[in-house]
Amino acid sequence: MKFKHTAPLEKIILISAPWPLYSRPSIQIGTLKSYLKKNLPDLTVHAHHFYLKVAEAIGYRRYQAISERTWLAETIYAALLYPERLEHIEKIFYKQAAGKSLLREILFETLTKQVQKVSETFIHTINWGGYGLAGFSICLCQLTASLYFIRQVKKQFPNLFIVVGGSMSTADATRNLFKIFPEIDVAINGEGELPLSRLIAYLKDPGGKEMPPVNGIITSESAEKETPAAFHQMNELSALVPPDYDDYFELLQSFGPEKTFFPTLPMEISRGCWWRRKQKGEKSTGCAFCNLNLQWDGYRSKDPEQVVSEIDHLTTKHKTLSVAFMDNLLPLKTSRDIFNRLSRLGKDFRLFGEIRATTPGSVLKAMQTAGMQEVQIGIEALSTRLLKKLNKGTTTIQNIEIMKHCEITGIANSSNLILYFPGSDQKDVDETLRNLDFVLWFRPLKMVHFWLGLGSPVCQNPETFGLRSVFNHRNYAVLFPPNVFKAMRFTIQSYRGDLGHQRKLWQPVKKKLAAWKKSYDELHKGPKHENILTFRDGRNFMIIRQKRLNGRALTHRLEGTSRAIYLFCLRHRSLKRILARFPSMAADRIEPFLKIMVDKKLMFRENDKYLSLAVPASLHWSTSISNPPNQNVNLF
């Protein structure tokens, strides 16, 4: 392959356009910059986290309200990219902004002009002619903004070499990209470090020679081929160095004191998803709805020592203690070691991460000790029947157990409950409704409607999930002209199937979720935060306390073996194990006790497994895990 680029390449620019979270630097361009600086030391790399400038210009709260919804975010630059479509585009904006007071207070046209002004200023103040290559990281919410900048810059500097990468530039999405947007020279498929390094090495000294095909680089020619573009990724993540966030912090420090804040540092421990892996016959496992791992092949993670060293270095350098792990899934095998090491640093971290419901309570405790404040758990459903359809590999009792562990450790659980999944039926809904009665003591799950992601198992095998046809989401037909809408495949897809039926089917669950949130918030009002269902241990008896709305708390006292059984089931246990643990007690006495506990919603039962739901009221129960009082029973 040969490119129309003859000038030697000595300096490049990396850009992250709106609308990522403004309070975090871009890990994509930060990681690329640090890698390129290490491996191409004579190359000058500038990284522009431009979305932060837009946030400062329109106000952080307003920016955040926009960035929280994909369709809101994509409308702003779509109107700048295609001004002739403004009247249609603004209808999507107003529809999506209906519940956000900050956005109802401003006209769409006024907002787009504000964004246009700061964007044009940025374009005009950059000496684009001094760069040999401009790279754009395009992830969710960044598509129209990136295309706008690419088109505007290329008008003025037609010889500037444009590269796009990120989760929005997978092979399926780039099929007709170069025809519709000829301003783009190449796209990176998968992670960018190795392909971009090879490309830059070639462009630095092309010598009139053609560049041989490189895995991970998609050109206008290769995009037309039916064969999927291969990845070109590192075998080990040890080749990475800490992300370079200097440009972000320099921009932040240029703002006035009233507009500065303490950012959250994005970090990665791993790439890919260890739950999504190849099996015999080349079939992939992984969650049926997920398309978050299209840019990775397999799963790789950093050594714990490297992870801790990077976090220590960056938090010391930038003097901030908030860290968000960007992994799709934190590694199970090394997490305990990583968080134990972080604890020993003596820093008061504020951490966020995404985990599976099978994460042991002891690991969750290690995370909490290190400073984990919030986790997003892959719960998705409270129906084991539905979890099988989602291919989660988990069960409801596992989901409920980790929800309880979050209450014990004080880690905020910001997990989702998916509604409208194709093929859901009345049995799934009924099971969900029944099981919701057992989790009202815990932090409510966030209701999310299923959306079809390009490249997800549902999208790749629509017939399996009862979908008759799959096509671009209709909102893209408003954001883009007809020729673009028809030629491109966008990240958010739509389908014909049973969506109308699903909306009707899940209405009772939506109502119950709303009531759950309302009651949880009400029961946690006041200066003292107390869990709703707790127990206090009295050595040979225990008292369970259940807070209620508009009424006195209910109390239950368990003595002797009843107490011991309840403590034994603080982790979910099979009936077989319970009977084996208490051989002196006959089954015809144990089973009625368990039934009473389940009927009172003090325990949860799934098949022959039981889980006690009350959490300890005393701090020593959650801190002295290895030595709980008077019983050889581990809380986790």
C-alpha positions, -999 to +999 in steps of 0.1 A: +000+000+000+013+035-009+001+067+006+001+103-007+025+115+019+060+126+009+071+150+037+092+135+065+072+130+097+087+145+128+057+156+148+022+142+153-010+153+170-035+131+189-070+144+195-099+133+217-130+151+207-161+156+228-180+139+246-161+117+270-164+124+308-147+158+312-133+149+347-110+122+332-081+125+308-084+103+277-066+070+285-066+062+247-044+092+236-025+093+269-014+056+265-006+061+228+015+092+235+036+075+263+041+044+241+052+064+211+075+086+231+092+055+245+096+036+212+101+065+188+121+090+210+129+113+181+091+118+174+073+148+190+038+138+201+012+164+212-021+151+228-052+173+229-080+164+253-101+189+236-134+178+252-122+194+284-120+228+267-156+224+255-167+214+290-151+246+304-167+267+277-203+255+281-202+247+318-192+214+335-228+205+346-243+211+312-215+192+295-220+163+319-257+162+312-250+160+274-222+134+278-245+110+297-266+102+267-252+091+234-279+107+212-277+141+230-239+141+225-241+132+188-266+159+179-244+189+186-217+182+161-241+165+137-257+199+133-223+215+127-213+188+103-246+190+083-262+224+091-289+219+065-302+191+088-304+213+119-342+214+120-345+176+121-315+171+144-327+194+171-359+173+175-338+144+187-320+168+211-352+182+226-366+147+229-335+134+247-332+165+269-368+164+281-358+152+316-327+174+321-335+209+333-300+222+325-306+215+288-342+227+287-330+261+297-309+266+265-319+267+228-303+240+207-291+265+182-275+286+209-257+256+223-243+245+189-230+281+183-212+280+217-196+247+208-188+259+172-171+289+186-147+271+209-141+244+182-132+269+155-109+287+179-091+254+186-088+246+149-074+281+141-049+282+169-032+249+160-004+249+135-017+219+116+009+224+089+036+215+114+023+180+119+028+151+096-001+130+111-033+137+131-048+108+150-084+108+163-096+084+190-132+078+183-152+060+210-189+062+219-203+097+218-173+110+197-183+101+162-199+133+148-175+155+167-144+137+153-158+137+118-165+174+121-129+182+131-115+159+104-135+176+077-127+211+089-090+205+093-086+186+060-102+215+041-074+238+052-046+212+052-054+186+025-020+169+028-023+162+065-024+124+071-055+115+091-057+083+111-088+072+131-090+045+158-109+035+188-139+013+195-160+031+168-135+021+140-139-017+140-137-036+107-175-038+103-179-001+108-152+009+083-166-009+052-176+022+033-159+048+056-133+059+031-159+064+004-181+086+026-153+104+043-124+105+019-106+129+043-096+098+064-065+081+051-064+049+073-082+034+103-067+013+131-085-019+138-080-030+174-054-015+198-032+011+182+003+009+197+019-015+172+000-006+140+005+032+146+042+027+153+046+008+121+027+034+102+047+063+116+080+045+110+070+042+073+058+078+070+089+091+086+109+078+056+087+065+028+114+068+002+089+064-025+084+028-015+051+011-009+043+001+027+037-037+029+003-046+044+002-044+082-023-061+104-044-036+123-043-010+095-073-006+074-070+013+041-096+022+015-084-008-005-085-034+023-118-021+036-135-034+005-123-070+011-146-096+026-119-110+048-120-094+083-091-072+092-067-088+115-054-073+148-018-064+155-015-063+193+010-068+220+014-103+234+022-088+269+011-055+284+045-052+301+056-032+271+033-004+282+044+026+304+021+048+324-002+070+303+010+105+296-017+129+309+005+160+310-015+178+282-047+173+301-034+188+333-017+217+315-050+226+299-069+223+333-043+245+350-048+272+323-084+277+336-094+301+363-094+289+399-132+286+399-130+261+370-103+238+383-110+205+400-093+172+410-096+148+381-100+110+381-071+092+366-081+064+341-060+033+345-060-002+329-050-034+344-060-056+315-074-056+280-102-078+267-125-099+288-115-132+304-152-143+303-152-139+265-129-165+251-125-188+222-138-224+224-136-254+202-152-247+168-142-211+171-173-201+189-170-173+214-183-172+249-191-139+266-223-119+273-248-121+245-255-083+245-219-071+248-198-055+220-172-039+243-143-063+233-143-060+195-109-043+195-092-071+215-082-106+206-080-126+238-073-114+274-041-100+288-033-084+321-004-065+337+017-079+365+005-066+399+038-049+406+035-029+373-001-019+381+007-006+415+038+012+403+019+030+376-009+041+400+016+052+426+036+072+399+006+089+384-012+098+416+020+112+430+028+132+398-006+147+394-015+149+431-049+134+428-061+102+445-092+092+424-086+063+400-110+046+376-101+013+362-112+012+326-110-026+323-141-043+309-135-067+337-109-067+365-087-098+366-099-124+391-066-142+397-044-111+406-070-087+420-064-096+456-026-091+452-031-058+434-054-043+460-034-056+489-003-039+474-023-007+469-033-007+505+003-009+516+011+023+497-006+043+524-026+065+501-062+073+506-074+062+472-109+066+457-113+038+432-138+025+407-139-008+388-160-033+369-163-068+383-182-101+378-208-113+403-185-143+410-159-120+427-153-135+461-163-114+491-127-116+504-115-099+472-142-073+475-130-067+510-094-062+498-107-038+472-126-018+499-095-017+521-075-003+492-101+025+486-127+010+462-157+033+465-178+021+437-181-010+415-202-019+385-210-056+387-222-076+357-255-084+373-279-076+344-307-098+356-323-113+387-337-143+369-313-173+364-335-183+334-328-150+318-291-150+328-287-181+308-301-163+277-277-135+284-249-160+286-237-145+319-225-177+334-239-166+368-270-172+388-294-150+408-282-162+441-246-152+432-259-118+421-278-113+454-248-124+474-224-098+459-251-071+463-252-080+500-214-079+502-214-044+487-238-034+515-214-049+541-183-033+528-199+000+520-190-001+484-216+016+462-230-009+437-239+010+405-250-021+385-277-025+359-308-046+353-315-051+316-350-049+304-365-058+270-338-084+261-350-102+229-366-135+237-374-127+273-408-142+282-434-141+310-415-167+331-384-145+331-404-115+342-423-135+369-390-148+383-376-113+383-406-100+402-404-127+428-367-122+433-370-084+436-387-090+469-355-104+484-332-075+474-352-045+486-327-043+515-298-035+491-289-006+469-313-005+439-301-016+405-303+009+376-329+001+350-314+000+314-332-009+282-315-034+260-298-018+230-283-037+201-246-032+197-228-038+164-207-069+166-224-083+197-235-120+197-271-109+193-262-088+163-241-115+147-267-142+153-301-124+152-322-154+143-310-172+175-326-144+195-358-141+175-348-110+155-362-108+120-338-081+107-310-059+119-303-023+107-289+010+117-307+028+145-332+053+130-317+082+148-287+080+125-310+086+096-317+120+112-281+128+121-266+118+087-277+123+051-294+094+034-263+083+014-242+081+046-270+063+066-273+037+039-236+031+033-224+029+069-228+004+097-231+023+130-223+011+165-259+013+177-282-010+157-319-015+157-340-046+148-374-060+140-385-086+165-405-085+197-397-051+210-433-040+214-441-072+232-411-067+255-421-032+265-455-044+276-441-075+293-416-056+315-439-028+327-445-045+362-407-047+367-403-010+358-429-001+384-413-023+411-378-009+404-392+027+408-408+017+441-376+000+453-355+031+447-381+053+464-383+031+495-345+027+497-339+064+495-366+070+522-352+044+546-317+060+543-328+095+551-313+111+581-278+118+594-270+082+603-267+057+574-280+023+586-285-007+564-321-019+561-317-055+572-291-061+598-281-086+626-264-082+659-247-113+673-251-123+710-227-153+710-255-179+714-283-159+700-287-132+674-312-104+667-322-095+631-336-060+626-357-050+596-364-013+590-398-005+575-414+025+558-440+042+580-437+017+608-416+003+637-387-019+628-394-057+629-371-077+650-364-115+649-344-135+675-326-167+665-310-189+692-287-219+693-286-239+661-310-216+643-284-188+648-256-211+637-274-221+605-281-185+597-245-175+602-234-206+581-255-193+552-239-158+551-223-174+520-248-193+499-248-229+508-265-260+494-290-279+515-266-309+514-238-288+530-261-274+556-272-309+566-236-321+567-226-291+588-253-298+614-255-336+616-271-337+650-302-318+636-327-338+616-335-326+581-372-325+589-363-298+615-338-278+594-359-276+562-389-260+580-367-235+596-351-226+562-386-222+548-397-198+575-366-177+569-373-176+532-410-168+537-400-138+559-375-127+532-346-131+557-331-157+535-331-164+497-335-198+482-326-209+447-331-245+439-314-262+469-292-233+478-298-208+506-284-174+514-289-153+545-297-117+536-291-097+568-258-078+570-238-073+602-247-042+622-214-043+641-182-031+624-161-059+638-181-084+617-170-067+585-134-061+595-125-093+614-134-115+585-109-142+594-120-146+630-158-141+634-170-144+670-178-179+684-184-197+652-161-213+626-180-194+600-164-170+575-185-140+566-170-141+531 
